[in-house]
Amino acid sequence: MTTDKLTDTELALTSAALAGDTGRLYQVAGKLMDEGVAFDELLFDHLLPAERAIGARWEQGDYLIAEEHAATAAIETVISLLAGMFDLPDDGVPVVVTTAEGDDHSLPARASAAHLLFLGYRTTFLGSSVPGSDLKEFLASDQPAVLVLSCTMTSHLLGALSVINAAHAAGIPVVAGGKGFGTDGRWAAVLGADKWVAHHSEVPGAIDEVLGQQQTDRTQTSLPSALQDLVNRRSQILAEAESHLSEEVESVDRRLREEIRVLLGAVEAAILVDGSEVASEMLMWQRRALSAHGYDEFAVARALKRSLQDHDASSAADLIDLSA
Ligand code: B12
């Protein structure tokens, strides 16, 4: 969907979503279906593009965070309401859909779950960010045929690994999707996901493919010891980075606190997949995002780097290149 010239339908969906008017959005969606738009088309050609366009306009500063939140909530609610049209089939292939641990971007996973239910899969949507240990227990008893995993940010790759390991521990293959796995999904393979797909429409084919594969022992990837050590000290590293940051800025608000966490997540992910670009790309994105909102573009990175150096995590600290 372009953001410059909206069709009548796009305008109706976007304005209802931005107003947080779930009822009106539901009516517009229902009208489209009455006119013959199939459910998957409604999802992938109308509702998700509307979210993406609103997200892009919010990034450009055209919409407030509150408007983006209202729109996301309305779109996700309508997808859930519409998914309620479909019965959970007793004889469908059982699938579980969730996001990487720590990843709150539930909307793409919600859409995937609704799509699979529409296609006749016996779909359970777990929402976002189920802790790996809990998930392992659930999957061991529920025994779905496949787990569908969404990861939106590279900083949640450790959380994605925790989901993949939980599924594999229960002998369940994983179909992965989302931008967090890199543009060509390369990190999904590194983490041991059985299949990565770029688009939701490819998920059914991927499910067939992984179910057709001979059952082998599913890989369990453990963290290298230096990374495990870093993860064990995560709270101290974050707290000390926050304290360093407070020496540089007037106040460490929620946004800055979250940015420290995002950057540390990306550093951990870079070590995990042995790809320094994961950290450098996140740092580049973060600099742009912070300076666009009036923050010092390097303050978060400097504070985290210092904290990592204090913890003798020099290779992690080196991934934060302040000269780039
Ligand atoms: C909505 C939103 C949120 C909501 C999510 C609510 C929800 N219930 O989902 C909230 C407010 C929680 C949120 C939080 C954050 N967000 Co956010 N968020 C977005 C936003 C605006 C839209 C995301 C979305 O749903 N898009 C619609 C989906 C459908 O499109 P898509 O993301 O392109 O997904 C495509 C593929 O990836 C694929 N896909 C995704 N998953 C899967 C799974 C499968 C199986 C398959 C097949 C395909 C697939 O499907 C889509 C293609 O059709 C984006 C900006 C944007 N323009 O996208 C930022 C964005 C993703 N968020 C971002 C950030 C930084 C954050 C925060 C760190 C913000 C902060 N500073 O506090 C936190 C992190 C929270 C956390 N711990 O996870 C950044 C990520 C930047 C980066 N370099 O990675 C983005 C890009 C915004 C930005 N540029 O600043 N966010």
Boltz pocket constraint, residues with backbone or C-beta under 6 A from the ligand:
constraints:
  - pocket:
      binder: B
      contacts: [[A, 48], [A, 51], [A, 52], [A, 54], [A, 55], [A, 56], [A, 58], [A, 59], [A, 68], [A, 69], [A, 72], [A, 76], [A, 102], [A, 103], [A, 104], [A, 105], [A, 106], [A, 107], [A, 108], [A, 109], [A, 112], [A, 148], [A, 149], [A, 150], [A, 151], [A, 152], [A, 153], [A, 154], [A, 175], [A, 176], [A, 177], [A, 178], [A, 179], [A, 180], [A, 197], [A, 198], [A, 199], [A, 200], [A, 201], [A, 203], [A, 254], [A, 255], [A, 258], [A, 259], [A, 262], [A, 281], [A, 282], [A, 285], [A, 289]]
      max_distance: 6.0
